[in-house]
Amino acid sequence: MARQRGRVVLRRIEDRRRRGICFRKRRAGLVKKAEELAMLCDADVGLLVISPFDGTFQRFAAPATMENIIKRYQNFPEAQKRAQERSIFKEVTEQNQHH
């Protein structure tokens, strides 16, 4: 019988060493998911992750370059960008209220 995992409580990890380990593992998982999304769904994916420890950054873009993805976003009509940004802000705000 497979063991089911419980839901992970999301809150800041206080121990710096454990937080660093978690950051590296989750960043690697996030990049892997971005690669899969680009490959499986033929989506242009751009990802930028800045380390809270040393300020270095890792970027991933596929199949387009990061520059092309940013240019595409910049060429979106302003009204469409604002509507999507409001939607994202509302979603994040609601999620934060539940935690």
Beta strands, then each sheet from edge to edge (+ up, - down):
strand 1: 45-50
strand 2: 57-62
sheet 1: 1+ 2-
end
